[in-house]
Amino acid sequence: MFEDFTNALQNFKRQKTRTILSLLGVIIGVASVIVITSMGSSSTQEIKNTFGTAGLDVVSISSGFMRRRSSSSSITFDESFRKNLFDNVNHIKKIWYKNSLNASLSYGETSSTTNCSAVEQGYLEMYDIELESGRFFTVTEDYYGMQKIILGKTIADALFPSGDAVGKYILATSNNISFSFEVIGVLKEQTSGMEQTSNGAYIPRGFYSKKIAPNPSASTVIVQAESAEYATELASAVEAYCTELSGSAYAVNVMSMQTMIDQVNEIMTTMSVMLSAIAAISLLVGGIGIMNIMIVTVTERRQEIGIRKALGASPADIRRQFLVESAAITLIGGIAGIIIGIAISIAVEYVKGQSFIVSTGACAVSFVFSVFVGIFFGMNPAARAAKLDPVLALAGE
């Protein structure tokens, strides 16, 4: 076998142009599979990095189409809904209520309009949101509805260019009603799950329910699962419960970051498989090209085959010789394709600013498939060579 492989390499050296042309189809096919799978894996990881790992155990419920159209078949997110949801749906760790309002925040002559969220104590910590300075709300501040506010990084920079926001008092105006708030914290610029914090501001929901809208129903309900592995199951259970409660599948919108990521992963996987299948076609085309060239090679080397048979080589020896040559072409092409594919992936992902991820499974599968293609398409030329009559072969007929 080793001798056959060595002879194959010597034949490749004698026919460099032909060998390179034979390799091209295999190299292109293997490299394409590597690039496609690598870019798919990198894009999936980039999506995960964008949303972060926090919030993967969270399900969001908001009013749906039916509630906007009419009061029938709608659900009110009051305290009884919170209790009933907790009692009727499994794997719930905690339920958070949130209200939102547009507000104009001002400090001195500087003002900025933003979405202000009234949240319960612990809500921001649940998302693993980090502080640049200051602190989060306390239980007391939320319970008594104290006038405290936490600013997103962008809003804080707009109102306080010097960066000393904590401890200052700002004026918040909404629906022509103004309140003074003490800034107790500034959040880092980040995205955590479904919570976009940079352009937002947060006040205690206790203040909202006491001073702005007494006994309010929540505009958004955040349900935290016992762990991230239950998030998808919890989203389905919550949606089923709300549909049963309202009698309509459109009463609420239920979203889960884990479900969204799973759907993106599924789409990316499907696209990678489809594109890889298309790339694999070039391997098959390359295999056909190898078969044609090997048939020509058998014709050109008839006398060599005749001499080997005359010296005692069996049909199996001749068959093995040409199979090894065919497999050697795809083996070399497979290795070259993997190297080129990785190099292209690194270059593309460097330009895009993404982290490089190469799938070892894709490398292994594409390499094995390329060698298989060489063996499969080399079987016909090898069989022809093995069947040659030595007398006719030596006579050059």
GIKA-V955834 format. One record per pair of residues at least 24 apart in sequence whose ideal C-beta (glycine too) atoms are under 10 Angstrom apart, sorted by the first residue. I is the first residue (numbers start at 1). J is the second residue. D is the distance in Angstrom with one decimal. If there is no record, write none. Layout:
BEGIN
i:j:d
I:J:D
I:J:D
END
This chain:
BEGIN
i:j:d
1:320:7.4
1:321:9.9
1:324:6.7
2:324:9.4
3:321:9.1
3:324:9.3
4:317:8.6
4:320:6.0
4:321:5.0
4:322:8.9
4:323:8.4
4:324:4.0
4:325:7.6
4:327:9.8
4:328:8.6
5:321:9.8
5:324:5.6
5:325:8.6
5:327:8.8
5:328:6.0
5:331:9.0
6:324:9.6
6:328:9.9
7:321:6.9
7:324:8.1
7:325:7.8
7:328:9.6
8:321:7.9
8:322:8.9
8:323:9.8
8:324:5.6
8:325:4.1
8:326:8.7
8:327:8.5
8:328:4.4
8:329:8.0
8:331:9.7
8:332:9.6
9:325:9.2
9:328:7.0
9:332:8.8
11:297:7.7
11:301:8.4
11:304:9.8
11:321:9.8
11:325:6.5
11:328:9.2
12:325:8.1
12:328:7.5
12:329:7.5
12:332:8.1
15:293:8.7
15:296:9.9
15:297:7.8
15:300:9.1
18:293:6.0
18:296:8.3
18:297:8.1
18:329:9.9
19:293:8.7
19:325:9.9
19:328:9.6
19:329:6.8
19:332:8.5
19:333:9.7
20:333:9.9
21:286:9.8
21:289:7.4
21:290:9.8
21:293:7.7
22:286:7.5
22:287:9.8
22:289:6.1
22:290:5.2
22:291:9.9
22:292:9.3
22:293:5.3
22:294:8.6
22:297:9.9
22:326:9.2
22:329:5.2
22:330:8.8
22:332:9.6
22:333:7.7
22:374:9.5
23:286:8.1
23:289:9.8
23:290:9.0
23:329:6.3
23:330:8.4
23:332:6.4
23:333:4.3
23:334:9.6
23:336:6.7
23:337:8.7
24:282:9.2
24:286:7.1
24:289:8.4
24:333:8.0
24:336:9.8
24:337:9.9
25:281:10.0
25:282:5.7
25:283:6.9
25:284:8.6
25:285:5.5
25:286:2.2
25:287:7.5
25:288:8.4
25:289:5.5
25:290:7.7
25:329:9.9
25:330:9.4
25:333:7.7
25:337:9.8
25:370:9.7
25:373:9.2
26:282:8.3
26:283:6.2
26:285:9.7
26:286:4.6
26:287:7.9
26:289:9.0
26:290:7.8
26:329:7.1
26:330:5.1
26:331:9.1
26:332:8.2
26:333:3.0
26:334:6.3
26:335:9.8
26:336:8.0
26:337:6.2
26:366:9.7
26:369:9.9
26:370:5.2
26:371:9.4
26:373:7.3
26:374:7.7
27:282:9.3
27:283:9.8
27:286:8.2
27:330:9.9
27:332:9.0
27:333:5.0
27:334:8.3
27:335:9.3
27:336:5.0
27:337:4.3
27:338:9.3
27:339:9.2
27:340:6.3
27:341:8.8
27:370:9.0
28:279:8.0
28:282:5.1
28:283:8.4
28:285:9.2
28:286:7.4
28:333:9.0
28:337:7.3
28:340:8.8
28:341:9.7
29:276:9.7
29:278:9.8
29:279:5.6
29:280:6.2
29:281:7.7
29:282:3.9
29:283:3.5
29:284:8.0
29:285:8.0
29:286:6.0
29:287:9.1
29:330:9.7
29:333:8.3
29:334:9.1
29:337:6.8
29:341:9.8
29:366:7.6
29:369:8.6
29:370:7.0
29:373:8.4
30:279:8.3
30:280:9.3
30:282:9.0
30:283:7.1
30:286:9.3
30:330:9.0
30:333:6.8
30:334:5.3
30:335:8.6
30:336:7.8
30:337:2.7
30:338:6.0
30:339:9.5
30:340:8.1
30:341:6.3
30:362:9.5
30:363:8.6
30:365:9.9
30:366:4.7
30:367:6.9
30:369:8.3
30:370:5.5
31:279:8.4
31:282:9.5
31:333:9.7
31:334:9.9
31:336:8.2
31:337:4.4
31:338:7.6
31:339:8.4
31:340:4.5
31:341:3.8
31:342:8.6
31:343:8.7
31:344:6.5
31:345:9.1
31:366:8.8
32:275:7.9
32:276:7.8
32:278:8.1
32:279:3.5
32:280:8.4
32:281:9.7
32:282:6.6
32:283:8.9
32:337:8.2
32:340:9.8
32:341:7.2
32:344:9.2
32:366:8.8
33:272:9.2
33:275:8.5
33:276:5.0
33:277:9.3
33:278:9.7
33:279:4.9
33:280:6.7
33:282:9.4
33:283:8.3
33:337:8.0
33:338:9.2
33:341:7.1
33:359:9.3
33:362:5.9
33:363:8.6
33:365:7.8
33:366:4.3
33:367:9.6
33:369:8.4
33:370:9.3
34:276:9.5
34:279:9.1
34:337:7.1
34:338:6.0
34:339:9.1
34:340:8.1
34:341:2.7
34:342:6.1
34:343:9.5
34:344:7.8
34:345:6.4
34:358:7.0
34:359:7.8
34:362:6.0
34:363:6.3
34:366:6.5
34:367:9.7
35:275:9.3
35:276:9.9
35:279:8.4
35:337:10.0
35:340:8.9
35:341:5.2
35:342:8.7
35:343:9.5
35:344:5.2
35:345:5.3
35:347:9.8
35:348:7.2
35:349:9.8
35:358:9.7
35:362:9.7
36:271:8.5
36:272:5.7
36:273:9.3
36:274:9.3
36:275:4.6
36:276:5.4
36:277:9.9
36:278:8.8
36:279:6.2
36:341:8.9
36:345:9.2
36:359:9.8
36:362:8.3
37:269:9.8
37:272:5.6
37:273:9.2
37:275:8.8
37:276:6.4
37:279:9.5
37:341:8.9
37:345:8.8
37:357:9.1
37:358:8.0
37:359:4.6
37:361:8.2
37:362:3.9
37:363:8.7
37:365:9.2
37:366:8.5
38:272:9.5
38:341:7.3
38:342:7.5
38:344:8.6
38:345:3.9
38:346:8.7
38:348:8.4
38:349:7.4
38:354:9.9
38:356:7.4
38:357:6.2
38:358:5.1
38:359:6.5
38:362:7.5
38:363:9.5
39:268:9.4
39:271:10.0
39:272:8.3
39:275:9.3
39:344:9.5
39:345:6.7
39:348:6.7
39:349:7.2
39:352:8.7
39:354:8.4
39:357:8.9
40:265:9.5
40:267:9.9
40:268:5.0
40:269:7.3
40:270:9.8
40:271:6.8
40:272:3.9
40:273:9.2
40:275:8.2
40:276:8.9
40:357:9.1
40:359:8.4
40:362:9.3
41:268:8.3
41:269:9.8
41:272:8.2
41:345:9.5
41:349:10.0
41:354:9.9
41:355:9.7
41:356:9.5
41:357:4.3
41:358:7.7
41:359:5.7
41:362:8.6
42:345:7.9
42:348:8.8
42:349:5.4
42:352:8.1
42:354:4.7
42:355:6.4
42:356:6.8
42:357:4.8
42:358:9.1
43:264:8.8
43:268:6.2
43:271:9.5
43:272:9.4
43:349:9.5
43:352:9.1
43:354:7.4
43:357:9.4
44:261:8.4
44:264:6.9
44:265:5.7
44:267:9.6
44:268:5.1
44:269:8.3
44:272:9.2
44:357:8.6
45:354:7.7
45:355:6.4
45:356:10.0
45:357:5.9
46:349:9.4
46:352:8.6
46:353:9.1
46:354:5.4
46:355:7.6
46:357:9.6
47:260:9.0
47:261:6.7
47:264:5.6
47:265:8.3
47:268:8.3
48:257:10.0
48:261:6.5
48:264:9.0
48:265:9.0
49:191:9.7
49:354:9.1
49:355:8.1
50:191:6.5
51:191:6.6
51:192:7.9
51:193:6.0
51:194:7.9
51:195:9.9
51:257:5.9
51:258:9.8
51:260:8.1
51:261:6.9
51:264:9.7
52:127:8.6
52:128:7.5
52:129:9.7
52:190:7.4
52:191:6.5
52:192:5.1
52:193:6.4
52:195:9.6
52:257:9.0
53:128:8.0
53:192:9.0
53:193:8.7
53:228:8.2
53:257:9.8
54:126:8.2
54:127:5.1
54:128:3.7
54:129:7.6
54:130:9.9
54:190:9.3
54:191:9.5
54:192:4.5
54:193:5.4
54:195:8.5
54:228:9.8
54:257:9.1
55:126:8.3
55:127:5.4
55:128:8.0
55:129:9.6
55:191:9.3
55:192:5.6
55:193:1.7
55:194:5.9
55:195:6.6
55:222:9.2
55:224:9.3
55:228:9.1
55:231:9.3
55:256:9.4
55:257:5.1
55:258:8.7
56:193:6.9
56:225:8.9
56:227:9.3
56:228:4.2
56:229:9.3
56:231:6.1
56:232:9.9
56:256:8.5
56:257:5.5
56:258:4.8
56:259:9.8
56:260:9.9
56:261:7.3
57:91:9.6
57:93:7.6
57:126:9.0
57:193:8.9
57:223:9.4
57:224:5.9
57:225:4.5
57:226:7.7
57:227:6.0
57:228:4.3
57:229:8.4
57:230:7.4
57:231:5.3
57:234:8.5
57:256:9.1
57:257:8.7
57:258:7.4
58:93:9.8
58:96:8.8
58:126:7.7
58:127:7.7
58:192:9.8
58:193:5.8
58:194:6.9
58:195:8.8
58:222:5.9
58:223:7.0
58:224:5.6
58:225:7.3
58:228:8.9
58:231:7.1
58:234:9.2
58:235:9.6
58:255:9.1
58:256:7.2
58:257:6.3
58:258:8.3
59:89:9.6
59:92:9.0
59:95:9.8
59:194:9.8
59:221:8.6
59:222:7.5
59:223:4.4
59:224:7.9
59:225:6.8
59:230:9.5
59:231:6.4
59:232:9.1
59:233:9.9
59:234:5.3
59:235:4.8
59:236:9.5
59:237:9.0
59:238:5.6
59:239:8.9
59:254:6.4
59:255:7.2
59:256:4.8
59:257:8.7
59:258:8.6
59:259:8.4
60:96:9.9
60:98:9.1
60:193:9.1
60:194:5.8
60:195:9.6
60:220:6.2
60:221:7.4
60:222:5.8
60:223:7.7
60:235:9.0
60:238:9.5
60:252:9.9
60:253:8.0
60:254:7.2
60:255:4.6
60:256:7.3
60:257:8.3
61:85:8.5
61:95:9.3
61:218:8.7
61:220:7.0
61:221:4.1
61:222:7.8
61:223:6.7
61:235:9.4
61:238:6.3
61:239:8.6
61:241:9.9
61:242:6.9
61:251:10.0
61:252:5.4
61:253:7.3
61:254:5.6
61:255:8.2
62:98:9.5
62:218:9.0
62:219:6.8
62:220:5.0
62:221:7.5
62:222:9.9
62:252:6.6
62:253:5.0
62:254:8.4
62:255:7.9
63:217:9.4
63:218:9.7
63:219:7.3
63:220:8.7
63:221:9.9
63:251:7.8
63:252:6.4
63:253:7.3
64:242:8.5
64:246:8.7
64:248:7.9
64:249:8.4
64:250:4.9
64:251:5.1
64:252:4.6
64:253:4.9
64:254:8.7
65:248:8.7
65:249:9.5
65:250:4.3
65:251:8.2
65:252:9.3
65:253:8.2
66:246:7.1
66:247:9.3
66:248:4.9
66:249:8.8
66:250:4.5
66:251:4.8
66:252:8.5
67:246:8.7
67:248:9.3
67:250:8.6
67:251:6.2
67:252:7.7
67:253:9.7
68:250:9.5
69:250:8.6
72:246:9.0
72:247:8.8
72:248:8.5
72:251:9.6
73:243:9.9
73:245:9.7
73:246:5.0
73:247:5.5
73:248:4.0
73:249:9.6
73:250:7.8
73:251:5.5
74:246:6.5
74:248:8.3
74:250:9.8
74:251:5.7
74:252:8.7
75:217:9.1
75:221:9.5
75:241:9.9
75:242:6.0
75:243:9.9
75:245:6.1
75:246:5.1
75:248:9.2
75:251:5.3
75:252:6.0
76:217:4.8
76:218:9.1
77:216:9.0
77:217:4.7
77:218:4.0
77:219:7.5
77:220:8.0
77:221:5.2
77:252:8.9
78:215:7.8
78:216:8.5
78:217:4.9
78:218:7.9
79:215:8.6
79:217:9.0
79:218:9.5
81:217:8.0
81:218:8.4
81:221:7.6
81:242:9.2
81:245:8.3
82:218:8.3
82:221:7.5
82:223:9.5
84:241:8.5
84:245:7.9
85:221:7.7
85:223:7.2
85:237:9.8
85:238:7.3
85:241:6.7
85:242:8.4
85:245:8.9
86:223:8.9
88:237:8.8
88:238:9.7
88:240:10.0
88:241:5.7
88:244:9.1
88:245:8.8
89:223:7.9
89:225:10.0
89:233:10.0
89:234:7.0
89:237:4.9
89:238:5.9
89:240:8.6
89:241:5.4
89:242:9.6
90:225:9.6
90:226:8.7
90:230:8.2
90:233:8.3
90:234:7.9
90:237:6.7
91:223:9.5
91:224:9.9
91:225:5.4
91:226:4.9
91:227:8.1
91:229:9.2
91:230:4.1
91:231:8.8
91:233:6.7
91:234:5.3
91:237:7.6
92:223:5.9
92:224:7.2
92:225:6.9
92:226:7.3
92:230:8.9
92:234:7.0
92:237:9.0
92:238:8.7
93:126:9.3
93:223:8.5
93:224:4.6
93:225:6.1
93:226:4.9
93:227:8.2
93:230:9.0
93:234:9.6
94:120:9.5
94:122:8.1
94:123:9.7
94:126:7.6
94:222:8.7
94:223:8.0
94:224:4.7
94:225:9.4
94:226:9.6
95:120:9.5
95:218:9.5
95:221:6.5
95:222:7.2
95:223:5.4
95:224:7.4
96:120:5.4
96:121:9.6
96:122:7.7
96:123:5.1
96:126:7.0
96:127:9.9
96:205:8.9
96:218:8.6
96:220:8.7
96:221:7.3
96:222:4.1
96:223:7.8
96:224:7.0
97:123:8.9
97:205:6.3
97:208:9.8
97:209:9.2
97:216:8.6
97:217:8.4
97:218:3.8
97:219:8.8
97:220:7.8
97:221:6.2
97:222:7.8
98:123:6.9
98:195:9.7
98:202:9.5
98:205:7.2
98:208:9.6
98:218:6.0
98:219:6.7
98:220:4.5
98:221:7.5
98:222:6.2
99:203:9.5
99:205:6.5
99:208:5.4
99:209:8.3
99:212:8.3
99:213:7.2
99:216:5.9
99:217:8.6
99:218:6.0
99:219:5.0
99:220:7.7
100:200:9.1
100:208:9.7
100:218:9.7
100:219:5.5
100:220:7.1
101:172:9.4
101:174:5.1
101:175:7.8
101:203:9.3
101:208:7.9
101:212:7.4
101:213:8.8
101:219:8.9
102:173:9.9
102:174:6.4
102:175:8.8
103:149:9.7
103:171:9.7
103:172:4.8
103:173:6.3
103:174:4.3
103:175:9.0
103:177:9.7
103:178:9.5
103:179:9.1
103:181:9.8
103:201:7.1
103:203:8.9
104:171:8.3
104:172:7.3
104:173:4.6
104:174:7.4
104:178:8.8
105:149:8.1
105:151:7.8
105:155:6.6
105:156:9.8
105:158:8.7
105:159:6.4
105:170:5.4
105:171:7.2
105:172:5.4
105:173:8.0
105:174:9.8
105:181:8.4
105:183:9.7
105:201:6.3
106:159:7.6
106:170:6.4
106:171:4.8
106:172:8.0
106:173:7.3
106:178:8.9
107:156:10.0
107:158:9.3
107:159:4.6
107:160:6.7
107:165:8.4
107:168:6.5
107:169:8.0
107:170:4.7
107:171:7.4
107:183:8.7
108:159:8.6
108:160:9.7
108:168:9.6
108:170:9.2
108:171:9.6
110:158:6.9
110:159:5.4
110:160:8.2
110:161:8.2
110:170:9.4
111:158:8.7
111:159:7.9
111:170:9.3
111:171:8.5
111:173:8.8
112:151:9.5
112:154:8.5
112:155:5.6
112:156:9.6
112:157:9.6
112:158:4.6
112:159:6.0
112:170:9.6
112:199:9.0
112:201:9.1
113:155:9.5
113:173:9.5
113:199:9.9
114:151:8.7
114:152:7.5
114:154:8.6
114:155:5.4
114:158:9.0
114:159:9.9
114:172:9.4
114:199:5.9
114:200:6.2
114:201:5.4
115:152:9.6
115:155:9.9
115:196:9.1
115:199:7.3
115:200:5.6
115:201:7.6
116:149:8.0
116:151:9.9
116:155:9.6
116:172:6.7
116:174:7.1
116:181:9.5
116:200:7.3
116:201:4.7
116:202:7.4
116:203:6.2
116:208:9.1
117:150:9.5
117:152:10.0
117:195:8.8
117:197:9.4
117:200:6.0
117:201:7.2
117:202:5.2
117:203:7.5
117:205:8.8
117:208:9.3
117:219:9.3
117:220:8.7
118:142:9.7
118:145:9.7
118:202:7.7
118:203:5.4
118:204:7.0
118:205:4.3
118:206:8.5
118:207:7.0
118:208:3.5
118:209:7.8
118:212:7.7
118:213:8.8
118:216:8.4
118:218:9.1
118:219:9.0
119:150:9.1
119:195:9.6
119:202:5.5
119:203:7.8
119:204:7.5
119:205:5.6
119:208:9.0
119:220:9.6
119:222:8.8
120:204:7.8
120:205:5.0
120:206:8.0
120:218:9.6
120:222:9.2
121:204:7.0
121:205:8.4
121:206:8.2
123:195:8.8
123:202:7.9
123:204:9.9
123:205:8.3
123:222:7.2
123:224:9.8
124:150:7.1
124:185:8.7
124:187:7.6
124:192:8.8
124:195:8.0
124:197:7.9
124:202:6.5
126:192:9.5
126:193:9.3
126:195:9.3
126:222:7.9
126:224:6.2
127:190:9.5
127:191:9.8
127:192:4.4
127:193:5.6
127:194:8.6
127:195:5.0
127:197:8.3
127:222:9.1
127:224:9.8
128:190:9.2
128:192:5.9
128:193:8.6
128:195:9.8
129:185:10.0
129:187:5.9
129:188:7.6
129:190:6.8
129:191:9.6
129:192:5.2
129:193:9.3
129:195:6.8
129:197:5.8
129:202:9.4
130:187:7.1
130:188:4.6
130:189:9.8
130:190:6.6
130:192:8.6
130:197:9.4
131:166:9.5
131:184:9.7
131:185:5.3
131:186:6.9
131:187:6.1
131:188:6.8
132:156:7.9
132:163:8.9
132:165:9.3
132:166:9.4
132:185:8.2
132:186:4.8
132:187:6.4
132:188:4.7
132:189:8.0
132:190:9.8
133:163:8.2
133:164:8.7
133:165:7.4
133:166:5.2
133:167:9.8
133:183:9.5
133:184:9.7
133:185:6.8
133:186:4.9
133:187:9.2
133:188:9.3
134:165:7.8
134:166:4.2
134:167:8.3
134:183:7.2
134:184:5.2
134:185:3.2
134:186:5.8
134:187:8.9
135:166:8.5
135:184:5.8
135:185:5.3
136:184:8.0
136:185:6.2
136:187:9.5
136:202:8.9
137:184:7.5
137:185:8.4
137:202:7.9
137:203:8.6
137:204:5.3
137:205:9.3
137:206:8.9
137:207:9.8
138:184:9.2
138:204:9.1
139:204:9.9
139:206:9.6
140:204:9.7
140:206:9.4
141:182:9.9
141:184:8.1
141:203:9.7
141:204:5.4
141:206:7.4
141:207:8.4
142:203:9.6
142:204:4.2
142:205:6.5
142:206:4.5
142:207:8.1
142:209:9.9
143:204:8.3
143:206:5.5
143:210:9.9
144:204:8.4
144:206:6.3
144:207:8.5
144:210:8.1
145:203:9.1
145:204:6.0
145:205:8.3
145:206:3.8
145:207:3.8
145:208:7.6
145:209:6.9
145:210:3.9
145:211:6.3
145:212:9.4
146:181:9.3
146:182:8.4
146:184:9.5
146:203:9.4
146:204:6.4
146:206:7.6
146:207:6.6
146:210:9.8
147:172:8.9
147:179:6.0
147:180:6.2
147:181:4.9
147:182:6.5
147:203:7.8
147:204:8.4
147:207:6.2
147:211:8.3
148:181:6.3
148:182:5.5
148:183:8.1
148:184:4.9
148:185:8.6
148:202:9.2
148:203:7.0
148:204:6.3
148:207:7.9
149:179:9.3
149:180:9.6
149:181:3.8
149:182:7.0
149:183:5.7
149:184:7.0
149:185:8.4
149:201:5.8
149:202:6.8
149:203:5.2
149:204:8.8
149:207:9.3
150:181:9.5
150:183:7.6
150:184:6.3
150:185:4.2
150:186:7.3
150:187:6.4
150:197:9.0
150:200:8.9
150:201:6.9
150:202:4.4
150:203:7.9
150:204:9.5
151:181:9.5
151:183:6.0
151:184:9.4
151:185:7.4
151:186:5.3
151:187:7.0
151:197:9.4
151:198:9.9
151:199:9.9
151:200:8.2
151:201:5.3
151:202:8.0
152:186:7.8
152:187:5.4
152:188:9.2
152:189:7.8
152:190:9.6
152:196:8.3
152:197:4.8
152:198:4.7
152:199:5.5
152:200:4.6
152:201:6.4
152:202:8.3
153:186:6.5
153:187:5.9
153:188:6.2
153:189:4.0
153:190:8.2
153:197:7.5
153:198:5.1
153:199:8.7
153:200:9.8
154:187:9.7
154:189:7.1
154:197:9.1
154:198:4.6
154:199:5.0
154:200:8.7
155:186:8.7
155:187:9.3
155:197:9.7
155:198:7.9
155:199:6.3
155:200:7.2
155:201:5.8
156:183:7.7
156:185:9.3
156:186:4.4
156:187:8.0
156:189:9.8
156:198:9.5
156:201:9.0
157:186:8.8
157:189:9.1
157:198:9.5
158:199:9.4
159:183:8.5
159:201:9.8
160:186:8.4
170:201:9.0
172:201:7.7
172:203:7.6
174:212:7.5
175:212:8.5
177:211:8.7
177:212:7.5
179:203:8.7
179:207:8.0
179:211:6.9
179:212:8.3
181:207:8.6
192:257:9.7
193:222:9.6
193:256:9.8
193:257:5.0
193:258:9.5
194:220:9.6
194:222:8.6
194:255:6.9
194:256:8.9
194:257:5.6
194:260:8.7
195:222:9.0
195:257:9.8
220:253:9.7
220:255:10.0
221:252:8.6
221:254:9.6
223:254:9.0
223:256:9.1
225:256:8.7
225:258:8.6
228:256:9.9
228:257:9.1
228:258:6.0
229:258:8.6
230:258:9.1
231:256:5.2
231:257:7.5
231:258:3.8
231:259:7.0
231:261:9.5
231:262:9.1
232:256:6.3
232:258:5.5
232:259:5.2
232:261:9.7
232:262:6.3
232:263:9.9
233:258:9.7
233:259:9.9
234:258:9.0
234:259:9.6
235:259:5.3
235:260:9.8
272:359:9.1
272:362:8.7
276:362:7.5
276:365:8.9
276:366:8.2
279:341:9.8
279:366:8.5
280:365:9.7
280:366:8.0
280:369:6.9
280:370:9.5
280:373:9.0
283:330:8.3
283:333:9.0
283:334:9.2
283:337:9.0
283:366:8.0
283:369:6.5
283:370:5.9
283:372:9.3
283:373:5.3
283:374:9.6
284:369:9.7
284:373:6.6
284:376:9.4
284:377:8.5
285:373:9.8
286:329:9.0
286:330:7.8
286:333:7.3
286:337:9.9
286:370:8.2
286:373:7.0
286:374:9.0
286:377:8.7
287:326:8.9
287:329:9.7
287:330:7.5
287:369:9.9
287:370:8.6
287:372:9.0
287:373:4.0
287:374:6.9
287:375:9.5
287:376:6.7
287:377:3.9
287:378:8.6
288:373:9.3
288:377:6.4
289:329:9.8
289:377:8.6
290:325:9.4
290:326:5.9
290:327:9.7
290:329:5.8
290:330:7.0
290:333:9.0
290:373:7.7
290:374:6.3
290:376:9.8
290:377:5.3
290:378:6.8
290:381:8.7
291:326:7.8
291:373:9.6
291:374:9.4
291:376:8.7
291:377:4.0
291:378:6.8
291:379:8.6
291:380:6.0
291:381:6.2
292:377:8.9
292:380:10.0
292:381:8.7
293:326:9.1
293:329:8.5
293:377:9.9
293:381:8.6
294:322:6.3
294:323:9.4
294:325:7.0
294:326:5.5
294:329:8.6
294:374:9.5
294:377:7.7
294:378:5.7
294:379:9.7
294:380:8.1
294:381:3.6
294:382:7.6
294:384:8.9
294:385:8.6
295:322:9.9
295:378:10.0
295:380:7.3
295:381:4.8
295:384:6.8
295:385:9.4
296:381:8.7
297:322:7.7
297:325:7.6
297:326:9.4
297:381:7.1
297:385:8.7
298:322:6.8
298:380:9.6
298:381:5.1
298:382:8.2
298:383:9.7
298:384:5.4
298:385:4.6
298:386:9.7
298:388:7.8
298:393:10.0
299:381:9.4
299:384:8.8
299:385:9.6
299:388:9.9
301:385:7.9
301:388:9.8
301:393:9.1
302:385:8.7
302:388:6.4
302:389:9.9
302:390:9.8
302:392:8.0
302:393:4.5
302:394:8.2
302:395:9.1
302:396:6.5
302:397:8.3
303:390:9.9
303:393:6.3
303:394:6.1
303:395:8.9
303:396:6.3
304:385:9.7
304:393:8.4
304:394:9.9
305:384:9.7
305:385:5.6
305:386:8.7
305:388:5.3
305:389:9.8
305:390:7.6
305:393:5.2
305:394:9.1
306:388:7.0
306:389:8.2
306:390:4.6
306:391:7.4
306:392:7.6
306:393:3.1
306:394:3.8
306:395:8.0
306:396:8.6
307:390:8.1
307:393:8.2
307:394:6.9
308:385:9.7
308:390:8.4
308:393:9.3
309:385:9.8
309:386:9.3
309:388:7.4
309:389:8.4
309:390:3.8
309:391:9.2
309:393:7.1
309:394:8.8
310:390:5.1
310:391:8.6
310:393:8.8
310:394:6.8
311:390:9.4
313:386:9.7
313:390:9.1
314:386:8.5
315:382:9.8
315:383:8.9
315:385:8.6
315:386:3.9
315:387:7.0
315:388:8.9
316:386:7.2
317:386:8.5
318:382:7.6
318:383:9.6
318:384:9.7
318:385:5.0
318:386:4.6
318:387:8.9
318:388:7.7
318:390:10.0
319:378:9.5
319:379:8.4
319:381:9.6
319:382:4.5
319:383:6.5
319:384:9.5
319:385:6.8
319:386:4.1
319:387:9.1
320:382:7.6
320:386:8.9
321:382:7.8
321:385:7.6
321:386:9.1
322:378:6.2
322:379:9.1
322:380:9.8
322:381:5.7
322:382:3.9
322:383:8.7
322:384:8.5
322:385:5.0
322:386:8.0
323:374:8.4
323:375:6.1
323:376:10.0
323:378:5.1
323:379:6.9
323:381:8.8
323:382:4.7
323:383:9.4
323:385:9.5
323:386:9.7
324:374:9.5
324:375:9.3
324:378:8.5
324:382:9.0
325:374:8.9
325:378:7.2
325:381:8.9
325:382:8.5
325:385:10.0
326:371:9.7
326:373:9.1
326:374:4.7
326:375:6.6
326:376:8.8
326:377:6.7
326:378:2.5
326:379:8.2
326:380:9.7
326:381:7.0
326:382:7.0
327:370:9.5
327:371:5.7
327:372:8.8
327:373:9.2
327:374:4.4
327:375:5.1
327:376:9.7
327:377:10.0
327:378:6.5
328:371:9.3
328:374:7.5
328:378:9.5
329:370:9.4
329:371:9.7
329:373:9.8
329:374:5.8
329:377:9.8
329:378:8.3
330:367:9.1
330:369:9.0
330:370:4.6
330:371:5.2
330:372:8.1
330:373:5.6
330:374:3.0
330:375:7.8
330:376:9.6
330:377:8.6
330:378:8.5
331:367:8.2
331:370:7.5
331:371:5.4
331:374:6.9
331:375:9.9
332:370:9.6
332:374:9.6
333:367:9.7
333:370:6.1
333:371:9.2
333:373:9.3
333:374:8.0
334:363:9.2
334:366:6.9
334:367:4.3
334:368:8.2
334:369:8.3
334:370:3.8
334:371:6.2
334:372:10.0
334:373:9.1
334:374:8.5
335:367:7.3
335:370:9.1
337:363:9.4
337:366:7.1
337:367:8.1
337:370:7.0
338:362:9.2
338:363:5.2
338:364:9.4
338:366:7.1
338:367:6.2
338:370:9.2
341:366:8.1
END
